[in-house]
């Protein structure tokens, strides 16, 4: 089992959330049009809950995970229409 280096969420290739366990700021949010995260109801590695979604929230969502030792990266991408 490999250790997690980072977990990142994107909307149309714009990063809106990053989790890096080894970083001092383990969870970072980035301002992205159409994205308002509800942090109290989101859990690291399990779910990201968005609120106040609108047509700007439509697009390709991607979750990208990279391992600590090899920096091997896996990503899944899917289109969501609002």
N, C-alpha and C positions, 0 to 999 in steps of 0.2 A: 504494500500500500504506500502510495506516495503522499507527501505532505503538500498542502495547498500553498501555492505562491500567491495567486490572486484569483478573484472572481469578479467579472465586470459585466455590466448590463449596458446595452446600447439601443438607441432608437434611430434608425436610418444612419447608422455609423457614427452617431454622436453619443459619447459615453455619458450616462446619467447616474451611474452608481458604481462604486469600486470598493471591494473588500480585500484588504491585504493584511493577513494575520500578523506578519512580522513588523508592520508599520506602527508608529505611535498612534496615528489616527487610523484605526482599523477599518472604519467605514467612512467613505467620502461620497457626498452628493454633488452633482454638477448641474447647473442650471441648463435645462433643455426645454424648448418650446413643446408644450403638450404633456409634460411630465410633472406631476406633483405627487411625491411619494408620501405615504402615510407611515412614518417610521415606527410608531407604536404598534402597528399591526403587521409589520414586515419582519421577517426573520432571516438572519444571515444564512445563505445556502439553501433555504427552503422556499421562500416566496417574497415577492415584492408587490405590495399593494399600492395601486395608484388611485388617486381620488381626483374629482373634478375633471374627468376625461372629456375630450371634445374632438372635433375633426383633426386637430393638430396632433392628437394622440395616435392616429392611424399611421401605420407604416411597418417596416421590418424591424422586429425586436430580435436582438441577439444576446445570448448568454455565452460568455467566454471564460473558460477555466484553464489555468496553467499550473503545472506542478513545480514544486520548489527545486528539486534536484536537477531535473533535465530541462525545465522550462518548456516541456511539451505542452502544447495548447490544443484544446478541443473546444468547438463552438457549435451551437445549434441556433438556427435562424428561422423565424416564421413571420408571416404577414398577419397583422391584426387590423381589422377595419372597424372604425367607430362611427 
